[in-house]
Amino acid sequence: MSNAVLPALPDEEGFHRALVAAIARAQRKAVYLAILCLDFDDLIHLRENHGDANAEQVVASIIERLQKSIRLGDVLARPNATQFMILLEPIYETKDIATVSEKILSLLTPTYTVDDATFSVRTSIGISVCPNEGTEADVLIGAASKAMHQVKDKGQFSYLFFQAELHKKATARILLEQQLRAAVLDQQFQLYYQPQFSFSDKKLIGIEVLLRWDHEEKGLLAAEAFFPIAEKIGIMPYLTEWMLKTASGRINAWKAAELIAPETNLAINLSCEQLQKGFFEKTLTEFLEQHAFHAEHLTFEINDTILQDYSNILHVIHYLSNMGVNVILEQFGMDRISLLQLSELPISQLKIAPQLVQNCDTDSARKAIELGMMIAQQMGVKVIGTGIETQAQYQFLDDCGCDMGQGFYLGEPMAEDEMSTLLQKRATE
């Protein structure tokens, strides 16, 4: 097959010249103009898998459809192999831009047929408007490109107008990713420890370890502020392993100093990403041996994010349980896990969601907690109440037969030296 003869379109430089002239006209006439940036990533895969000839045939069809969707005076350009730019001029009402964008998507939706082979090519469209985003060509092109990438990041076959606030958030996210990578190299992380107590005898029976990032500008950040980004950029294995090694060393030191009982549990929140990747199947045995830590004194906390890949994650959770590690389901009462899934999970404890504990003065929350206690009793597992902030909340959970408690009323998360001071004080009482 011979390559299709493609119509001559302006390149990046030609489009830039046309845009500069159009901006001047729009300012004189006090009208809008719009730049549409269209990306066709599928063309790369098409060319790699089906050859240049088929790809060029599809490109010819794309150009034909795009030309049908715009006016005679509008400009269609092809700055590179997978992108097209469209200049719409003049525009009297911005709603007309959306109308054109929807028409483009409609015309591009049908498949492309070349020599009896059918191809589907998706596009993402980013839009900037003059004078809304500026009156300089480079600024407008850049804004349209940024909007296009925001659509791509969402995996959508759609269009999006440039929004300064969205761009600001995207820029901040990229900066945070860079800072998080640097934080790993510079060891900017700290561990905080929160005690867990038994209701029956008020003894300290566990310590949950919480990760904090000592950000040079924002101060101490809780894990919720950066864990999603850490998972995205792939540094969760390092962070989790570092937490395990550092926290187990500290727990062992407190045990050796007889500040806590030998059976005191170390609890760590477990990333859904780690469970999916089988991280612990590869490293857990080695960790337990190297750090002289007993599996039965290690607790991993999971939540309903396991539903993202339930069947595979269930296998890993069973592996952890078979190793002797305790597995806790947190956010119980507020999660989306069904009773059937609950019965399949080899968990040792249910952790009542703090939202319920902190609203136990309402009938609905009290009934939910009481129901949770009944379910735990039927399952033969213990219950830990978390987020306890008042004496009344503590007393209600105690009356319900809750086994363990955690929260600011009993002890807030503390840095290592603060936790050591608390333990030394308790040891002398």
N, C-alpha and C positions, 0 to 999 in steps of 0.2 A: 504494500500500500504506500502511495506517495503521501508526503506531508501535505496537509491542507494549506492553501494559500490564504494567509491571514491578512485582513485589511490593515492598512497602515494607521497606527494610532500614535498619538503623542507619547513620548517617554516621560520620565520624571522631570527632566529639565523643561520639556515643552509644556507640561501641565503647569509647572511653576510659573512660566511666563504668562500663560493664559490666565492664571489665577490673579497675578499681580494686576493685569489690565482689567480684569473683571471687578476687583476690589475698588479700583478707582471709579469705574462706572457706577457701581452700587452706591458709593458714597455720594457721588454727584446727584443721583436720582433718589437717594434716601430709601433704598429698598434692601431686602435681604439677599444673600446668596448662600448656598450650602455646598459643602464638600462631603462626598460619600466615599469612604474607604472600604473596599470590598476585598475580603481575603478568601482564597480557595485552596485551603490546605490539601484537600483531597486530590488536587492535580499532581502533587508530589507522588502520592501513592499510585495514582493512575499511570504516571510516566514510568515509575519503577517497575510496576507489575504488568503493564500492558504495552509498553513501548512508546516512543516519541510520536509515531504516526497517529495512533489512537488518541493520544493526549492532545495533539494539535487539532484533530477533528473536533474533539469536545470543546477546546478553546474557541474554535471558529463558531460553534453553536452558541457558546456563552456570549461571545461578542455580538452575534446576531440578535440574541434575546435582549441583551442590555440596550442595544441601539433602538429596539422597538419600545423600550420602556421610558425613554427620555425624549425631550424635544429636539428639534433640528438645531437650535442654537446652543444647546448644552454640550459640554465637552466630556468625552470618554477617553481615558488614557490608561496605559498599561506600564506602570513604573518598573515592574519586575515580573517574573514568571508566574507568580501565584496571586498577584494583587492587581486590582483595577481601581482607578480613581474616577469619580464623576463630579463635574462642576455643574451645579444647577443655578442658572442665572437668566433673568431675575426671579426672585421669590417675593411675592407680596404678602403671603400669610404662611407662617411656619407650619401650619397643619398640612400644607401642600407637600412639604418634605416627607412627612410620614406617609402620605398617599402614594408618592412615587416609590418610596422604600418598600411598601407593601406590594406594589405592582411588580417591582423587581423580584422580590422573593417569590411571588406567585408564578412569574414567568420562568424562574430558575428551578422551581420545584420539580417539574417533570423530569424523567430520566433522559439520558442521551443514548442514542443507538448508533453504533458504528460497526458496520459489517456483521450485523446480527448479534452483536454483543451489546449489552445494556449496562450503562454506567450511571451512578448517582453521585452528584457533586454538590456538597453543601457550601454555603457561604455565610460569613459573618459581616455585618455592615456597621461601621462606626460613622457618626455624623457630627460635623461641626457647622456652626452658623456664624456668618459675618453680619453684623458687628458683635453679636453676643459673646463670642469667644475671642474676639480681637479683630484687628484690621491688617494684620501682617500675614503674608502667605505661609511662612514657616510655622507660625503659631497655629493657624487654622488646620494645616495639614497634620501637624503633630497632635492636635486635639482629636481630629477624626481618627487617627491611628490609635490613640490611647483608648478611645471608645470602642473601636473594633476589637482590641485585645481584651477588653473587659467582657465583651460578648463571647469571645472565644474561650476565655477562662471558665465561663459558665457552661460551655459545651452546647450553646444554643444556635439554632438556625434562625437568626432574628436580626433586628437592628437596634441600635441604642444611640441616643443623642449624648454628646459629651456633657458630663456634669462635673463641675469643679469639685464638688464635695466627694463624689465617687473617686475622682482622680486623687484627691487629697488622701483619702483612706487607702487607696491602692499604693500610693507612694509611701505612706506611713508603714504599711504592711511590709513592703520590700525593704525599707530601712530596718524594721524590726527583725526581719530574717537575717540581714547582714550582721546586725548587732548580736543576735542570738548565736550565730556561728562564731563570732569573735569571743563571746562569753564562754564558749566551750574551751577555746584555746587559753583564755585568760583566767579560767576557773573562777567565774563570778557567781557561783551558786553556793547556797547555804542550805542546811537542813534544819528544820524546826520540828520539835517533838511535842506531841499532845498526849497526855496520860489518859488511860481508860481504866475505870474502876469497877469493881464488883459491887452490886447492890447489897448482897447478903452480908458481907463482912467488911466492906469499904476498902478492901485491899487493891493495890495497883496490880492489874493483871495483864495490861498491854500498853504499848506505846505506838501511836501512829506517827510515822515520819512523813513530813510534808516538805516539798521542795520549794525554795524561794530563789528568785533571781535578784541579785543586788545590782540593779540597773544604775548606771552612772548618772543618768538624768532623772529617771522616774522613781528612783528609790527601790524599796523592796517590793517585788512583784510576786503575787501568788501564782501557783501553777496554772490556774484557769486562764491567766492572761497570756500565757505563751505556749502551753502544751499543744494546742491545735497547730500552731506554726511549727513547733518542734517535730510533730509527727509528719507534717507536710515536707519538711526539708531533710527528714531522715536521721535526726540525731537522737531520737528516743532510745534506741538501744544503748548508746553511750550514757545518757542521763539515768536510765533505769539501773544499769550495771553500777554506775557510780553511787547511786542512792543505796543500793544493796550493800556494796562493800563498805561504804562510809558508815552507814547506820548500824550494820551488824558489828562493826568494830567498836562503835561507841556502846552498843547494848552489851556486848561481851565484857567491855571494860567496867561498866556499871555492875554487872553480875559478879565480876571478879572482886570488886570492892565491896560486895555485899550490900549495895545500895538498892538493888532490886532482886526479886526472887529468881532462882535459876529457870523457872518455868515461864517467866514473863515473855509475852509475845511481841514480836516486831511486826507491825502492820504497814503495808505499802499499797497504794492504789496502783492498779495494773492497767496499762494502756491497751485499748482494744487492738491497736496496731501491732503491739508486741505479741498478743495472743494469735493474731492472724498469721504472723510471720514465724511462729514457732520458736521465738527467741529463747524462751525458757527451757524448751526441750533440749536445746544444745548446750546451755550454760549452767542450768540449775545444779546438776550433780557436781560439776567442777567447783561451783561457788560454795556449796555446802561443805565439801571436803577441804577446800583451801582455807576457809574461814572458821572451821570448827563450829559450825552453826547447825543446830538440830532442826530438821524439817518441821517437826511438830510445833516448834516455837516461831515459825514463820507464817505470816498470814498475808494473803493477797486479796485486795478488795476489787470487785468487778461491779459493773452496772449494766443498764440495758443497752449500751452500745454494742454488746456482744451480738445483738440481733442483726447487725450488719452482715455477719457471716456466721450465723449461728451453728450450722452443722460442723464446720471446721473448728470453730472455737470450742465447741462442746468437747471435741476430742482432746484439745490441749488442757482444758479444765480437768477432765478425767485423769490426764497424765499427772497434773499437779497434785490432785487428790491421792492418787496411787503412790506418789512420792512421800506422802505424809504431810504435805503442806495444807494448811487451813485455807479455805476459800470462803469469802464473805460476799453476799449480795447486798450492795449498798443502795440507798435511795428506795428501799422497799416501801411500797404503798404509793409511790409516785412514778414508778417505772411502767414499762409496757410489756413486761414479761408475763406470759400466760401461765395459768396453773399447771398446764401440761409441761411446759418448758421448765417451770420451777421444780416439778417432780423429777425431771431428768438431770438437773444440776446437782453434782456431788458437793453441796455446800455444807458448812458446819455452823454458820451463823447467818441471821438476817439482821440488817442494819436499818432501823426505822428512819425514814427520811426526816431531816431536820425541819422541813416545812410543816410536817404533821406535829412533831414534838412542840414546836414553837406556837402552834395554834391549838394546843390540847385543851384550851378553855372553851372551844366550840364543840358542839355535839358531833358534827361530821368528822372532825379530826379525832375525837375521842373514840368514836365507833370504829374508825379506820384502824387506829392503833390496837384496839381490843380485838378486832378481826385478825389483824396481823399476828397478834399473840396466839390466837387459836390455831392459825395456820402453822406457825412455828412449832407449837406443841404437837400437832398431828404429824409434822415432819420429823420431830425428834431433834430439832436444832435449837441453839440458844439465840437470844435476841439482845442486841445492843441498841440502846437509844442514843441518838447523836443530836447535837445542836442544843443541848440542855443549857438554858441561860438563867433559869430562876428556880427557887426552892419549890414552887408550886409544880413546875414541870417535872422536877426530880421526884417529888412525892407521888405524882400521878403514875409515873412509870414504875416506881417501886410498888405501888398498890396493884398495878397490873401484872406484876410478877416478872418484870424485865430483869434480865440477868446482869447486864453491864451497862455502864453509862459513860458518855463523853460529851464535853461541851465547855463553854467558858465558865459556867457555874462551878465546874469541877476542876478546871485547869485549862487555860488557853494555850495555843501553840507557843512554844518557847525555844529560844536559841539554846545551843548545847550547854553553855555555862549557866544559864538560868535553870535549865532542867536539872543540872548537877546540883545546884544550890537547893532546889526543891527536894530532891531525893535525899540529900544529906540532912536536911531539916527533918524529913519524915523518919529517917533512920534513928535520930536521937530522941524522938518523941516517945 
